[in-house]
Amino acid sequence: MRIAAAAISIMAWAAAAHAADTPAGWTEVKAGNMFTLQAPPGTTFERIRTGVDAFAGTFHGLGFDIAVEFGYHRDGMKNPAGAKNLAVTKLTVDEKPGSITTADIGDAAHPRFVGLYVPDVEYDPLGPLSLVMTATVAKPEDAALFRTMSETIRFAFKNDTPPP
């Protein structure tokens, strides 16, 4: 009985810690049935393409569009041509290792590239599922918004065991 109570307390604490990190007023937005994230009010997800091994879409919000690729055998983060001051920061996304890449690019209106790569979301007989999200942003605050949204991702799958 004590173990069950302790487990419930830990889960409640983890949920509260996650909620505390999410800005007030943000809402959950679903990317199909694959994952959810917290985002500013009015954010929507548009599925653009569904294939045999992947889907693509875009999160649309006030002042941002974030491209999404989710599927098997993603090749990782593709940095924009001519990117400068490239920086990669490791992070954990729903208990999965990932990384955020930032770089300066030559677009005057959106001079900063930001991308998320989570290489091994889940394993199944076809291989690992991976997530890539990218955007070009105008201000450092927009890159911070991207990171905060990325940190709230919750995957629908939890198979962590690679096939033999």
N, CA, C and O of each residue as an XYZ file, in Angstrom:
656
protein
N       0.818     -1.193      0.000
C       0.000      0.000      0.000
C       0.864      1.261      0.000
O       0.576      2.221     -0.714
N       1.934      1.248      0.815
C       2.814      2.410      0.857
C       3.506      2.637     -0.484
O       3.702      3.776     -0.908
N       3.872      1.540     -1.144
C       4.536      1.673     -2.441
C       3.591      2.311     -3.444
O       4.002      3.189     -4.203
N       2.340      1.889     -3.462
C       1.355      2.464     -4.387
C       1.156      3.953     -4.086
O       1.084      4.768     -5.005
N       1.069      4.298     -2.822
C       0.898      5.709     -2.448
C       2.113      6.526     -2.863
O       1.975      7.650     -3.346
N       3.315      5.956     -2.674
C       4.531      6.661     -3.077
C       4.570      6.843     -4.586
O       4.948      7.909     -5.072
N       4.184      5.815     -5.330
C       4.171      5.911     -6.796
C       3.187      6.979     -7.255
O       3.493      7.748     -8.167
N       2.024      7.037     -6.644
C       1.031      8.059     -6.996
C       1.567      9.449     -6.673
O       1.374     10.382     -7.453
N       2.236      9.597     -5.535
C       2.823     10.892     -5.160
C       3.878     11.329     -6.165
O       3.927     12.498     -6.549
N       4.722     10.397     -6.592
C       5.775     10.727     -7.557
C       5.161     11.136     -8.887
O       5.610     12.107     -9.497
N       4.129     10.406     -9.354
C       3.473     10.762    -10.621
C       2.820     12.133    -10.526
O       2.884     12.919    -11.471
N       2.196     12.421     -9.398
C       1.562     13.731     -9.220
C       2.609     14.836     -9.203
O       2.406     15.899     -9.789
N       3.741     14.582     -8.523
C       4.822     15.568     -8.498
C       5.362     15.811     -9.898
O       5.596     16.958    -10.277
N       5.567     14.737    -10.686
C       6.087     14.883    -12.053
C       5.109     15.662    -12.917
O       5.526     16.515    -13.699
N       3.823     15.387    -12.791
C       2.818     16.123    -13.573
C       2.805     17.592    -13.169
O       2.689     18.470    -14.024
N       2.925     17.862    -11.872
C       2.937     19.250    -11.405
C       4.190     19.971    -11.896
O       4.125     21.140    -12.276
N       5.336     19.274    -11.890
C       6.576     19.891    -12.370
C       6.460     20.210    -13.855
O       6.898     21.269    -14.303
N       5.868     19.292    -14.616
C       5.672     19.537    -16.056
C       4.738     20.722    -16.246
O       5.004     21.589    -17.078
N       3.657     20.772    -15.491
C       2.701     21.877    -15.615
C       3.345     23.203    -15.239
O       3.045     24.235    -15.840
N       4.234     23.178    -14.243
C       4.876     24.415    -13.794
C       5.793     24.980    -14.876
O       5.980     26.194    -14.953
N       6.368     24.114    -15.711
C       7.264     24.558    -16.771
C       6.510     25.117    -17.975
O       7.088     25.849    -18.779
N       5.237     24.783    -18.105
C       4.437     25.229    -19.238
C       3.837     26.591    -18.921
O       3.198     26.760    -17.883
N       4.037     27.560    -19.803
C       3.468     28.894    -19.549
C       1.951     28.862    -19.365
O       1.250     28.071    -19.997
N       1.471     29.718    -18.506
C       0.033     29.799    -18.226
C      -0.733     30.092    -19.508
O      -0.291     30.885    -20.340
N      -1.870     29.454    -19.660
C      -2.736     29.690    -20.804
C      -2.422     28.837    -22.020
O      -3.198     28.829    -22.975
N      -1.303     28.116    -22.011
C      -0.990     27.254    -23.145
C      -1.952     26.073    -23.180
O      -2.504     25.681    -22.152
N      -2.148     25.516    -24.360
C      -3.071     24.401    -24.539
C      -2.362     23.225    -25.207
O      -1.321     23.385    -25.843
N      -2.943     22.056    -25.050
C      -2.404     20.863    -25.690
C      -2.828     20.833    -27.159
O      -3.992     21.065    -27.486
N      -1.870     20.545    -28.033
C      -2.141     20.427    -29.469
C      -1.643     19.047    -29.899
O      -0.510     18.670    -29.602
N      -2.502     18.292    -30.606
C      -2.155     16.949    -31.054
C      -1.559     16.978    -32.448
O      -2.051     17.677    -33.334
N      -0.497     16.213    -32.631
C       0.068     15.957    -33.959
C      -0.425     14.573    -34.352
O       0.296     13.584    -34.216
N      -1.647     14.511    -34.837
C      -2.252     13.217    -35.126
C      -2.326     12.403    -33.852
O      -2.584     12.938    -32.773
N      -2.097     11.098    -33.983
C      -2.105     10.252    -32.789
C      -0.690      9.885    -32.358
O      -0.503      8.946    -31.585
N       0.324     10.629    -32.860
C       1.712     10.297    -32.575
C       2.275     10.999    -31.347
O       2.996     10.390    -30.557
N       1.947     12.287    -31.184
C       2.441     13.007    -30.016
C       1.614     14.263    -29.809
O       0.865     14.695    -30.685
N       1.771     14.834    -28.626
C       1.138     16.110    -28.299
C       2.220     17.053    -27.802
O       3.308     16.629    -27.413
N       1.900     18.339    -27.822
C       2.754     19.324    -27.165
C       1.878     20.452    -26.644
O       0.726     20.609    -27.051
N       2.441     21.224    -25.746
C       1.773     22.408    -25.225
C       2.213     23.590    -26.079
O       3.377     23.685    -26.469
N       1.271     24.496    -26.368
C       1.579     25.623    -27.242
C       0.713     26.819    -26.885
O      -0.294     26.678    -26.192
N       1.108     28.008    -27.364
C       0.293     29.193    -27.104
C      -1.121     29.019    -27.660
O      -1.328     28.277    -28.620
N      -2.094     29.709    -27.051
C      -3.481     29.607    -27.525
C      -3.576     29.925    -29.020
O      -2.893     30.816    -29.523
N      -4.430     29.184    -29.710
C      -4.642     29.398    -31.129
C      -3.742     28.569    -32.029
O      -3.918     28.571    -33.247
N      -2.772     27.855    -31.446
C      -1.888     27.010    -32.247
C      -2.674     25.816    -32.779
O      -3.467     25.207    -32.061
N      -2.440     25.494    -34.044
C      -3.096     24.344    -34.674
C      -2.040     23.457    -35.319
O      -0.904     23.878    -35.537
N      -2.434     22.224    -35.619
C      -1.566     21.313    -36.358
C      -2.262     20.934    -37.651
O      -3.430     20.546    -37.655
N      -1.528     21.051    -38.750
C      -2.041     20.677    -40.067
C      -1.197     19.526    -40.603
O       0.008     19.668    -40.808
N      -1.838     18.395    -40.823
C      -1.132     17.266    -41.440
C      -1.047     17.543    -42.928
O      -2.064     17.773    -43.582
N       0.168     17.521    -43.465
C       0.397     17.869    -44.866
C       0.520     16.617    -45.734
O       0.021     16.577    -46.859
N       1.188     15.601    -45.199
C       1.415     14.388    -45.979
C       1.440     13.198    -45.048
O       1.973     13.267    -43.940
N       0.855     12.102    -45.512
C       0.931     10.835    -44.795
C       1.465      9.808    -45.777
O       0.917      9.643    -46.867
N       2.526      9.122    -45.401
C       3.112      8.098    -46.253
C       3.098      6.757    -45.560
O       2.536      6.605    -44.476
N       3.718      5.795    -46.192
C       3.787      4.452    -45.643
C       4.600      4.436    -44.356
O       4.260      3.731    -43.406
N       5.676      5.217    -44.331
C       6.578      5.153    -43.183
C       6.714      6.468    -42.430
O       7.569      6.578    -41.551
N       5.891      7.479    -42.749
C       6.076      8.777    -42.102
C       4.856      9.670    -42.298
O       3.970      9.379    -43.102
N       4.838     10.756    -41.545
C       3.896     11.826    -41.849
C       4.612     13.152    -41.675
O       5.611     13.256    -40.963
N       4.076     14.157    -42.342
C       4.623     15.502    -42.243
C       3.474     16.447    -41.934
O       2.329     16.203    -42.314
N       3.797     17.521    -41.245
C       2.784     18.507    -40.913
C       3.432     19.795    -40.456
O       4.652     19.954    -40.497
N       2.580     20.714    -40.019
C       3.059     22.013    -39.557
C       2.228     22.473    -38.371
O       0.998     22.430    -38.404
N       2.917     22.916    -37.319
C       2.246     23.630    -36.240
C       2.193     25.089    -36.658
O       3.224     25.695    -36.949
N       0.982     25.658    -36.687
C       0.796     27.071    -37.034
C       0.388     27.821    -35.771
O      -0.518     27.398    -35.053
N       1.052     28.920    -35.509
C       0.699     29.752    -34.372
C       0.930     31.204    -34.721
O       1.405     31.531    -35.809
N       0.589     32.064    -33.792
C       0.774     33.492    -34.006
C       2.263     33.799    -34.146
O       3.002     33.770    -33.162
N       2.698     34.091    -35.359
C       4.086     34.438    -35.608
C       5.024     33.276    -35.835
O       6.232     33.494    -35.925
N       4.528     32.033    -35.935
C       5.431     30.916    -36.190
C       4.743     29.802    -36.978
O       3.528     29.615    -36.909
N       5.562     29.078    -37.720
C       5.195     27.837    -38.397
C       6.340     26.868    -38.152
O       7.489     27.166    -38.480
N       6.034     25.714    -37.580
C       7.043     24.717    -37.261
C       6.764     23.480    -38.104
O       5.722     22.841    -37.960
N       7.711     23.146    -38.991
C       7.579     21.971    -39.849
C       7.902     20.715    -39.044
O       8.820     20.711    -38.223
N       7.133     19.643    -39.290
C       7.273     18.384    -38.559
C       7.453     17.236    -39.543
O       6.722     17.137    -40.529
N       8.415     16.377    -39.281
C       8.591     15.092    -39.971
C       8.687     14.028    -38.894
O       9.543     14.108    -38.013
N       7.815     13.030    -38.960
C       7.794     11.968    -37.953
C       7.698     10.644    -38.690
O       6.755     10.426    -39.451
N       8.662      9.756    -38.475
C       8.588      8.465    -39.151
C       9.854      7.652    -38.986
O      10.698      7.930    -38.135
N       9.957      6.631    -39.833
C      11.086      5.708    -39.786
C      12.286      6.266    -40.548
O      12.148      6.941    -41.568
N      13.450      5.964    -40.022
C      14.705      6.194    -40.730
C      14.922      7.641    -41.166
O      15.409      7.891    -42.268
N      14.565      8.588    -40.311
C      14.890      9.990    -40.609
C      16.412     10.114    -40.615
O      17.094      9.446    -39.837
N      16.925     10.939    -41.461
C      18.371     11.093    -41.585
C      18.953     12.090    -40.593
O      20.122     12.460    -40.704
N      18.186     12.515    -39.661
C      18.696     13.476    -38.703
C      18.396     14.895    -39.121
O      17.618     15.136    -40.045
N      19.009     15.818    -38.444
C      18.783     17.230    -38.701
C      19.529     17.652    -39.958
O      20.738     17.450    -40.072
N      18.813     18.227    -40.881
C      19.437     18.786    -42.086
C      19.573     20.296    -41.865
O      18.583     21.028    -41.852
N      20.802     20.736    -41.695
C      21.041     22.153    -41.450
C      20.919     22.936    -42.759
O      21.285     22.434    -43.821
N      20.411     24.153    -42.680
C      20.262     24.954    -43.890
C      21.617     25.269    -44.527
O      22.628     25.414    -43.840
N      21.609     25.369    -45.851
C      22.837     25.734    -46.571
C      23.295     27.114    -46.101
O      22.486     28.023    -45.912
N      24.574     27.248    -45.922
C      25.148     28.537    -45.530
C      24.947     28.898    -44.070
O      25.199     30.039    -43.685
N      24.504     27.965    -43.253
C      24.281     28.252    -41.831
C      25.595     28.612    -41.146
O      26.637     28.015    -41.415
N      25.525     29.606    -40.252
C      26.696     30.048    -39.497
C      26.378     29.990    -38.007
O      25.214     29.988    -37.605
N      27.421     29.942    -37.205
C      27.277     29.915    -35.740
C      26.374     28.763    -35.288
O      25.512     28.933    -34.426
N      26.587     27.612    -35.877
C      25.813     26.411    -35.571
C      26.080     25.974    -34.131
O      27.232     25.889    -33.705
N      25.020     25.700    -33.393
C      25.151     25.226    -32.011
C      24.157     24.097    -31.790
O      23.001     24.191    -32.203
N      24.604     23.036    -31.142
C      23.751     21.888    -30.842
C      23.729     21.707    -29.334
O      24.776     21.627    -28.692
N      22.527     21.642    -28.775
C      22.338     21.455    -27.338
C      21.543     20.183    -27.112
O      20.489     19.986    -27.718
N      22.042     19.325    -26.248
C      21.334     18.088    -25.910
C      20.173     18.417    -24.977
O      20.255     19.337    -24.163
N      19.088     17.649    -25.108
C      17.974     17.769    -24.187
C      17.224     16.457    -24.171
O      17.462     15.582    -25.003
N      16.322     16.324    -23.224
C      15.487     15.133    -23.114
C      14.066     15.535    -23.435
O      13.540     16.513    -22.904
N      13.449     14.756    -24.323
C      12.070     15.003    -24.742
C      11.256     13.779    -24.361
O      11.415     12.718    -24.965
N      10.389     13.910    -23.372
C       9.566     12.794    -22.895
C      10.419     11.548    -22.659
O      10.092     10.461    -23.133
N      11.491     11.717    -21.935
C      12.418     10.661    -21.541
C      13.257     10.114    -22.686
O      13.910      9.083    -22.529
N      13.254     10.776    -23.824
C      14.035     10.343    -24.988
C      15.157     11.351    -25.236
O      14.925     12.556    -25.140
N      16.374     10.882    -25.555
C      17.446     11.826    -25.857
C      17.201     12.517    -27.194
O      16.766     11.900    -28.167
N      17.490     13.794    -27.212
C      17.325     14.578    -28.435
C      18.292     15.736    -28.433
O      19.147     15.853    -27.555
N      18.147     16.597    -29.432
C      18.995     17.777    -29.506
C      18.262     18.913    -30.208
O      17.406     18.701    -31.067
N      18.631     20.121    -29.810
C      18.138     21.343    -30.451
C      19.331     21.961    -31.173
O      20.399     22.141    -30.589
N      19.137     22.279    -32.434
C      20.165     22.928    -33.241
C      19.721     24.354    -33.538
O      18.570     24.586    -33.906
N      20.630     25.307    -33.379
C      20.355     26.690    -33.768
C      21.484     27.153    -34.682
O      22.623     26.697    -34.579
N      21.138     28.067    -35.574
C      22.137     28.619    -36.488
C      21.640     29.942    -37.046
O      20.438     30.194    -37.117
N      22.589     30.780    -37.441
C      22.259     32.013    -38.153
C      22.175     31.676    -39.636
O      23.007     30.941    -40.167
N      21.153     32.228    -40.301
C      20.996     32.017    -41.741
C      20.836     33.367    -42.423
O      20.657     34.383    -41.751
N      20.899     33.390    -43.730
C      20.924     34.647    -44.464
C      19.574     35.267    -44.775
O      19.500     36.142    -45.638
N      18.512     34.856    -44.116
C      17.177     35.400    -44.359
C      16.980     36.632    -43.473
O      17.004     36.519    -42.247
N      16.787     37.791    -44.073
C      16.661     39.029    -43.296
C      15.425     39.033    -42.404
O      15.473     39.562    -41.293
N      14.315     38.451    -42.868
C      13.080     38.454    -42.081
C      13.099     37.406    -40.972
O      12.516     37.619    -39.909
N      13.758     36.289    -41.209
C      13.839     35.191    -40.233
C      15.283     34.703    -40.188
O      15.606     33.669    -40.772
N      16.150     35.438    -39.499
C      17.588     35.163    -39.569
C      18.095     33.992    -38.721
O      19.294     33.715    -38.713
N      17.207     33.308    -38.014
C      17.658     32.247    -37.105
C      16.944     30.941    -37.424
O      15.718     30.906    -37.529
N      17.719     29.859    -37.577
C      17.187     28.512    -37.764
C      17.163     27.820    -36.416
O      18.092     27.978    -35.625
N      16.124     27.061    -36.142
C      16.061     26.243    -34.933
C      15.427     24.908    -35.303
O      14.438     24.859    -36.035
N      16.005     23.832    -34.790
C      15.483     22.506    -35.111
C      15.606     21.552    -33.945
O      16.523     21.659    -33.131
N      14.668     20.613    -33.871
C      14.665     19.563    -32.856
C      14.834     18.227    -33.551
O      14.199     17.972    -34.574
N      15.686     17.374    -33.005
C      15.847     16.016    -33.528
C      15.791     15.043    -32.360
O      16.569     15.145    -31.412
N      14.854     14.094    -32.441
C      14.751     13.003    -31.471
C      14.874     11.718    -32.291
O      13.914     11.315    -32.948
N      16.054     11.061    -32.263
C      16.313      9.968    -33.188
C      15.596      8.657    -32.897
O      15.291      7.916    -33.831
N      15.323      8.352    -31.659
C      14.755      7.049    -31.317
C      13.531      7.202    -30.424
O      13.580      6.919    -29.227
N      12.443      7.652    -31.019
C      11.205      7.830    -30.258
C      10.674      6.481    -29.809
O      10.262      6.317    -28.661
N      10.685      5.525    -30.711
C      10.170      4.179    -30.438
C      10.820      3.204    -31.392
O      11.273      3.578    -32.473
N      10.862      1.945    -30.981
C      11.353      0.885    -31.856
C      10.199     -0.052    -32.184
O       9.359     -0.342    -31.332
N      10.166     -0.519    -33.417
C       9.263     -1.604    -33.791
C       9.946     -2.401    -34.896
O      11.075     -2.069    -35.256
N       9.323     -3.427    -35.448
C      10.011     -4.271    -36.436
C      10.550     -3.530    -37.663
O      11.478     -4.018    -38.310
N       9.995     -2.375    -37.994
C      10.483     -1.618    -39.149
C      11.678     -0.731    -38.815
O      12.312     -0.184    -39.718
N      11.991     -0.582    -37.539
C      13.115      0.257    -37.138
C      12.682      1.350    -36.188
O      11.548      1.340    -35.707
N      13.574      2.302    -35.906
C      13.228      3.370    -34.962
C      12.395      4.474    -35.620
O      12.627      4.855    -36.767
N      11.434      4.965    -34.870
C      10.686      6.153    -35.275
C      11.461      7.365    -34.790
O      11.982      7.364    -33.675
N      11.543      8.406    -35.623
C      12.283      9.614    -35.278
C      11.414     10.840    -35.509
O      10.472     10.813    -36.301
N      11.745     11.907    -34.809
C      11.036     13.178    -34.943
C      12.030     14.272    -35.309
O      13.088     14.404    -34.694
N      11.665     15.062    -36.334
C      12.418     16.259    -36.707
C      11.415     17.402    -36.803
O      10.403     17.287    -37.493
N      11.696     18.506    -36.110
C      10.882     19.721    -36.209
C      11.829     20.877    -36.509
O      12.890     20.985    -35.895
N      11.449     21.747    -37.456
C      12.306     22.873    -37.815
C      11.491     24.144    -38.023
O      10.306     24.100    -38.354
N      12.153     25.264    -37.823
C      11.530     26.567    -38.073
C      12.628     27.588    -38.324
O      13.773     27.404    -37.911
N      12.263     28.661    -39.003
C      13.122     29.838    -39.072
C      12.390     30.933    -38.317
O      11.187     31.122    -38.494
N      13.115     31.647    -37.483
C      12.486     32.615    -36.583
C      13.159     33.976    -36.691
O      14.292     34.100    -37.157
N      12.423     34.995    -36.242
C      12.902     36.369    -36.355
C      13.728     36.822    -35.155
O      14.673     37.597    -35.303
N      13.367     36.330    -33.954
C      13.990     36.855    -32.735
C      14.439     35.715    -31.816
O      13.925     34.601    -31.916
N      15.388     35.986    -30.929
C      15.808     34.973    -29.963
C      14.639     34.449    -29.116
O      14.618     33.276    -28.743
N      13.669     35.322    -28.815
C      12.512     34.884    -28.017
C      11.723     33.799    -28.752
O      11.149     32.907    -28.129
N      11.702     33.888    -30.094
C      10.989     32.882    -30.885
C      11.700     31.538    -30.810
O      11.049     30.494    -30.766
N      13.031     31.553    -30.796
C      13.791     30.315    -30.632
C      13.539     29.728    -29.248
O      13.444     28.509    -29.104
N      13.430     30.571    -28.237
C      13.124     30.104    -26.880
C      11.721     29.498    -26.821
O      11.509     28.498    -26.136
N      10.770     30.091    -27.526
C       9.410     29.556    -27.601
C       9.427     28.157    -28.209
O       8.760     27.252    -27.708
N      10.194     27.978    -29.295
C      10.339     26.678    -29.949
C      10.859     25.650    -28.945
O      10.337     24.539    -28.855
N      11.890     26.030    -28.192
C      12.467     25.088    -27.220
C      11.452     24.733    -26.132
O      11.314     23.564    -25.771
N      10.744     25.731    -25.611
C       9.751     25.461    -24.572
C       8.679     24.517    -25.095
O       8.287     23.583    -24.396
N       8.201     24.746    -26.308
C       7.210     23.835    -26.904
C       7.790     22.431    -27.043
O       7.105     21.449    -26.757
N       9.043     22.327    -27.478
C       9.692     21.024    -27.657
C       9.776     20.257    -26.348
O       9.601     19.038    -26.321
N      10.042     20.971    -25.267
C      10.182     20.321    -23.960
C       8.861     19.789    -23.414
O       8.859     19.017    -22.455
N       7.735     20.190    -24.013
C       6.430     19.715    -23.527
C       5.901     18.536    -24.338
O       4.806     18.045    -24.064
N       6.653     18.078    -25.326
C       6.195     16.957    -26.166
C       5.989     15.713    -25.321
O       6.799     15.386    -24.454
N       4.887     15.028    -25.593
C       4.580     13.730    -24.979
C       4.236     12.775    -26.107
O       3.269     12.989    -26.838
N       5.044     11.704    -26.249
C       4.831     10.730    -27.303
C       3.743      9.745    -26.925
O       3.556      9.439    -25.747
N       3.028      9.250    -27.916
C       1.960      8.287    -27.693
C       2.503      6.869    -27.536
O       1.786      5.975    -27.087
N       3.763      6.661    -27.904
C       4.365      5.327    -27.875
C       5.441      5.259    -26.799
O       6.069      6.269    -26.477
N       5.651      4.082    -26.249
C       6.677      3.934    -25.211
C       7.462      2.626    -25.359
O       7.908      2.071    -24.355
N       7.641      2.121    -26.582
C       8.420      0.908    -26.788
C       9.877      1.291    -26.919
O      10.295      1.798    -27.960
N      10.663      1.054    -25.869
C      12.070      1.478    -25.831
C      13.049      0.366    -26.196
O      14.260      0.582    -26.174
N      12.545     -0.813    -26.530
C      13.419     -1.951    -26.751
C      13.700     -2.126    -28.231
O      12.778     -2.381    -29.007
N      14.972     -1.992    -28.643
C      15.293     -2.233    -30.064
C      15.036     -3.691    -30.400
O      15.232     -4.570    -29.560
N      14.593     -3.954    -31.640
C      14.395     -5.353    -32.021
C      15.719     -6.091    -32.036
O      16.769     -5.476    -32.223
N      15.683     -7.436    -31.836
C      16.936     -8.218    -31.800
C      17.669     -8.216    -33.127
O      18.731     -8.827    -33.247
